[in-house]
Amino acid sequence: MNLVKFNGRSCETYRRYFDAYLDNELLVETNQGVLEHLKSCADCTRLIESRVRIKQLVKNAVAAEEAPAVLAEQLRHRFRARPGFFSRDTVRWMIAAAAVLALAIGGVETLRWGYVIGVSQPAGVVETVSARVQELLRVGLVDHVHCAIVLERWKRFISFEEMKADSTRSALGPEFIDLVPAVQARLGPYFKMVQGHRCTANHRQYIHLILTGDKGAIVSLVITEKRGESFAQADAIAAINASGLPIYRDRQGILEIAGFESDKYLAYVVSNLNHDSNLNVASTIAPLVYSHLHRLEV
């Protein structure tokens, strides 16, 4: 590990080291530089607190899952073949990590799978993701991890009739119930709508539709009211445009996130699909979702 001198550096420079900081992988001097910056920067402090919460959600998911027996045995066999390289604790951690990977991606093949709807990226569009946009995209990621993955709601099928009849606090209500058949129709047979509900994660309320697809795909459409945030105010270029609607994207670990906005709402498509497939899903349903949100705002 090298010593990094932060004198005169911007927030962007510090944020490159946040993951290593949280994993306690920095040298003492570099770690101190990050700490000093956090004392004087509220934006970076909020960002790193958000990353801590996400790491805890994933940690909780790991603790609650067991790796498939075949996968666990394969890992043990590989570790035994390299004596002294892995500690016993490392072996246990890797097997636990394999469990959450199996839960989150439904098998390695999911990373290579993707259907094509036919939306292509316009010529000349250059994709850049700033730290501000990454933080904004994590607003949708948090609910997907907490609700769809950790609480395993992707496994609980609820029919459209049951969703319409729901009168509890988790009901979509008349404002959003029509999105369920509309999104299902737009995506066609590629995905199955599992359920739609209102939920809360990290003290924020969400509209959450969960779909599943081939080879373990889990997809969330997440909608939340703005709290003064806007992609338009962040320094980023859209990854793709769908019917003139800019869509921004990022990858966090094994999850892809695509986000867009209306005047009052932020919307996200979060999944374990690959880059192109997740963008295809987002660009396919974004105009539909935007129109629906616009009608609510009028």
Buried (B, 14 or more C-beta within 10 A) or exposed (E): EEEBEBEEEEBEEBBEBBEBBBEEEBEEEBBEBBEEBBEEBEEBEEBBEBBEBBEEBBEBBBEBBEBEEEBBEBBEEEBEEEEEEBEEEEBEEBBBBBBBBBBBBBBEEBBEBBBEBEBEBEEEEEBEBBBBBBBBBBBBBBBBBBBBBBBEBBEEEBEBEEBBEBEEEBBBEEEBBEBBEBBBEBBEEBBBBBBBBBBEBBEEEBBBBBBBBBBBBBBBBBBBEEEEBEBEEBEBEBBBBBEEBBBBBBBBBEBBBBBBBBEEBBBBBBBBBBBBBBBBBBBBBBBBBBEBBEEEEE
